[in-house]
Amino acid sequence: MSILIKGGTVVNADTSFLADVYCEDCLIKGVGEHLNVPSTAEVIDASGQYVMPGGIDPHTHMQLPFMGTVASEDFYTGTAAGLAGGTTSIIDFVIPAPKQSLMEAYNEWRGWAEKSAADYSFHVAVTWWDESVHRDMGTLVADHGVNSFKHFMAYKNAIMADDEILVNSFRRCVELGAIPTVHAENGELVFQLQKEMLAQGITGPEGHPLSRPPAVEGEAANRAIKIAEVMNAPLYVVHVSCKDSLDAIVKARNAGQRVYGECLAGHLLVDDSVYQNPDFTFAAAHVMSPPFRSKPHQEALWQGLQSGNLQTTATDHCCFCADQKAMGKDDFSQIPNGTAGVEDRMTVLWDAGVNTGRLTMSEFVAATSTNAAKIFNVYPRKGVISVGSDADIVVWDPQGSRTISAKTHYQNIDFNIFEGRKVKGIASHTISNGNLVWVDGDLRAVRGAGRYIKRPAFHPMFKAMDTFKQQHTQGAVKRK
């Protein structure tokens, strides 16, 4: 299929300009005016619209086995829903069980993901440590294009990585040219606070945020940052939800440390009042970790995004329906953690960001696509409208509007955290691998059309960090 997007304004992270865009053989082949294209090319009239790189959601959990159940969204339904909202790539997570081989888990997840309708990649979690983990990390980087490893600092007695695991894994990441990422919550404090809440008779969803206060996140973020500093490792902190962890990131970045922060669309727009709702189903539907925070923390996140101290936006898309959430009816700590958002991330961020003047259009593109492509080393293949880049494109109608609802969304979940929100600015067309997959409300996703994307190791920052370290390292003192 060849496609000509005609008459639109191309918006990249660094500039915007009027231009036509021609796609053929899964790639962007032309950007400019008066392009010489085949007469057989399908033409999209983008007059009055913006032509932007397709969204990259760097944090999803499709088909995740978790807390005794499995997320309701699989790799086909989840990526298809993403395409409806303009997201053309995801980075999901392989999460080995304790003592499970990393390669065994990776192969299992790759099998599940073959049904993806959009391009996908994986972070791989390090949930335990021995020589086999050390070896498998090398295999994943060298042979399978994995260049990031996840560490859960929460979920004690399950997948929590203690400081010893963090040190060993961060060191190995540096050797391999892979970036370590962390879910920053102090797992021991969460465990103890959960017991305290339950002992006090607080068994409902309101106990969830009480057991995971901002300080718990801030402490873990600071600890991970300091470990990364000592190990001379870059660090990517996922789902930053509060001022405490943001402050730790800002302090480190101001000191020259290479620390990156991700925030979720949900944390920017939903506050912690949801946990006070008397309807258990409603309150439980919002249980995720870290939890939604108060409005001052939300304002801090927006400031972090505007200042560039938070570089990416994601969803932590992890769907559990009402019957699954009801597993924790009498004990909030047993409510499966997760909410949806892959379909709505881009439109709610445009509406709450660009339409309010918090973000420019180019800043929006950076936060929803380009920065993730750069940090995870797939730029300029992804994240830019440029000749030679993948033909992953969203045509954006700034005047289009819709009302978000679980009744009409494509996500395979019975609840939407943005329910009833009317948004202005929506995807009119989505192109994935050069194919039209969303056309004015018509979803044309194809099961299995998504490609696994290998991400090269050794982002240029590794050489810079090593050079700096060599010039500032003291050796042994020679004595007589």
NORZIDA-V11236 format. One record per pair of residues at least 12 apart in sequence whose ideal C-beta (glycine too) atoms are under 6 Angstrom apart, sorted by the first residue. I is the first residue (numbers start at 0). GAP is how many residues later the second one is. D is the distance in whole Angstrom. If there is no record, write none. Layout:
{{I/GAP/D} {I/GAP/D}}
This chain:
{{0/434/6} {1/22/4} {1/36/6} {1/39/4} {2/20/5} {2/39/5} {3/18/5} {3/33/5} {3/37/5} {3/39/5} {4/16/4} {4/39/5} {4/41/5} {4/46/5} {5/14/5} {5/37/6} {6/39/5} {6/40/4} {7/38/3} {7/41/5} {7/43/4} {8/41/5} {9/41/5} {9/375/5} {10/39/5} {10/41/5} {10/350/5} {10/354/6} {11/372/5} {11/373/6} {12/349/5} {12/352/5} {12/353/4} {12/357/4} {18/12/5} {18/13/5} {19/15/5} {20/30/6} {21/13/5} {21/15/5} {22/368/4} {22/411/5} {25/365/6} {25/407/5} {25/408/4} {26/364/6} {27/359/6} {27/361/5} {27/363/5} {30/356/6} {43/385/6} {45/349/5} {48/346/5} {48/347/6} {48/348/5} {49/346/4} {50/344/6} {51/313/5} {51/342/5} {51/344/6} {52/316/5} {52/330/5} {52/331/5} {52/332/6} {53/34/3} {53/338/4} {53/339/6} {53/340/5} {54/31/5} {54/32/4} {54/291/5} {54/313/5} {54/314/5} {55/33/5} {55/313/5} {55/316/4} {55/317/6} {56/30/5} {56/33/5} {56/257/5} {56/258/6} {56/285/6} {57/33/5} {57/254/6} {57/256/5} {57/314/4} {58/179/6} {58/255/4} {58/257/5} {59/30/5} {59/32/5} {59/257/4} {59/282/6} {60/32/6} {60/257/4} {61/12/6} {61/13/5} {61/16/4} {61/30/6} {62/12/6} {62/49/5} {63/254/6} {65/270/6} {66/269/5} {68/255/5} {68/267/6} {70/247/5} {70/248/5} {71/247/5} {71/249/5} {71/340/5} {71/341/6} {72/246/4} {72/339/5} {74/37/6} {74/38/5} {74/40/5} {74/41/4} {75/39/4} {75/41/6} {75/371/5} {76/335/4} {77/264/6} {78/37/5} {78/38/4} {78/39/4} {78/371/6} {79/37/5} {79/365/4} {80/261/6} {80/262/4} {80/329/4} {80/330/4} {81/36/6} {81/260/4} {82/35/6} {82/347/5} {82/349/6} {82/354/5} {82/355/5} {82/362/5} {83/259/6} {83/326/5} {83/354/5} {83/359/5} {84/258/4} {84/259/6} {84/261/5} {85/260/5} {85/308/4} {85/341/4} {85/344/6} {86/255/6} {87/30/5} {87/304/4} {87/344/5} {88/30/4} {89/30/5} {90/30/5} {90/32/6} {91/30/6} {92/30/5} {92/32/6} {92/57/6} {93/12/5} {93/15/4} {93/28/5} {93/30/4} {94/30/4} {95/31/5} {97/29/6} {97/30/5} {98/29/6} {101/31/6} {101/34/4} {102/33/5} {114/332/5} {114/333/6} {115/334/3} {116/328/4} {116/329/6} {116/332/6} {116/333/6} {117/314/5} {117/332/5} {118/331/5} {118/332/5} {118/334/5} {119/330/5} {120/332/4} {120/334/6} {122/25/5} {122/27/5} {123/16/6} {123/22/5} {123/25/6} {124/25/4} {125/23/5} {125/25/6} {125/43/4} {126/32/4} {128/36/5} {128/39/5} {133/38/6} {136/35/5} {140/35/5} {140/37/6} {140/316/5} {144/309/2} {144/310/5} {146/31/5} {146/230/6} {146/308/4} {146/310/5} {147/30/6} {147/31/5} {147/33/6} {148/24/6} {148/29/6} {148/31/6} {149/31/5} {150/15/6} {150/31/5} {151/31/5} {152/29/6} {152/30/6} {152/31/6} {152/32/6} {152/34/6} {152/67/5} {153/31/4} {153/33/4} {153/36/6} {155/31/4} {155/35/4} {159/27/4} {165/61/5} {169/61/4} {169/63/5} {170/60/6} {172/60/6} {173/59/5} {175/281/6} {176/280/4} {176/281/3} {176/285/5} {177/279/6} {178/55/5} {178/57/6} {179/53/6} {179/55/6} {180/55/4} {180/57/6} {181/42/4} {181/55/6} {182/55/6} {183/33/6} {183/36/4} {183/37/4} {183/40/6} {183/53/6} {183/61/6} {184/31/5} {184/32/5} {184/35/5} {185/30/5} {185/33/5} {185/34/5} {188/27/5} {189/21/6} {189/22/6} {192/18/4} {193/17/4} {193/139/5} {196/13/5} {196/14/5} {202/127/6} {202/128/6} {203/128/6} {204/70/5} {204/78/4} {204/79/5} {204/82/5} {204/127/5} {205/69/5} {206/125/4} {207/79/5} {207/83/5} {207/124/5} {208/63/5} {208/66/6} {208/82/4} {211/78/6} {211/79/5} {213/28/4} {213/30/4} {214/29/6} {216/25/6} {216/27/6} {216/28/5} {216/73/5} {217/26/3} {217/27/5} {220/16/6} {220/24/4} {220/27/5} {221/26/4} {224/23/6} {224/27/5} {224/34/6} {228/28/6} {231/233/6} {231/237/5} {233/24/4} {233/227/6} {234/24/5} {235/24/5} {236/24/5} {237/24/5} {238/25/5} {238/77/5} {239/21/5} {239/23/5} {240/26/5} {240/49/4} {240/52/5} {241/51/5} {241/55/5} {242/54/5} {242/57/4} {245/54/6} {245/58/5} {248/12/5} {248/60/6} {249/59/5} {257/203/6} {259/51/5} {259/115/6} {260/49/4} {261/50/5} {261/52/5} {262/38/5} {262/47/5} {262/50/6} {263/50/6} {263/51/6} {263/52/5} {264/48/6} {264/50/6} {264/76/5} {264/80/4} {264/83/5} {264/84/6} {265/73/6} {265/75/6} {265/151/6} {267/33/6} {268/79/6} {268/83/6} {269/22/5} {269/147/5} {270/21/6} {270/24/5} {271/20/5} {271/21/6} {271/22/5} {273/12/4} {280/41/5} {283/41/4} {283/51/5} {284/130/4} {286/48/5} {286/50/6} {287/49/5} {287/50/5} {287/51/5} {288/48/5} {301/56/6} {305/52/6} {310/60/4} {311/59/5} {311/60/5} {312/36/6} {312/54/5} {312/55/6} {314/26/3} {314/27/5} {314/30/5} {316/23/6} {316/24/5} {316/25/4} {317/20/3} {318/21/5} {318/94/4} {319/16/4} {319/18/5} {320/92/6} {320/93/5} {321/92/6} {323/12/5} {338/78/5} {339/71/5} {339/73/5} {342/66/6} {342/67/6} {342/68/5} {343/60/6} {343/74/5} {345/22/6} {346/76/5} {346/79/5} {347/70/6} {349/75/4} {350/72/4} {350/73/6} {350/74/6} {368/14/5} {369/13/4} {375/79/5} {376/78/5} {376/79/5} {376/82/5} {377/77/5} {390/40/6} {390/43/4} {391/40/6} {392/38/4} {393/33/5} {393/36/5} {394/33/5} {394/34/4} {396/29/6} {396/31/4} {397/27/5} {399/26/4} {400/23/5} {401/24/6} {402/19/5} {403/12/6} {403/14/4} {403/17/5} {404/14/6} {427/12/6}}
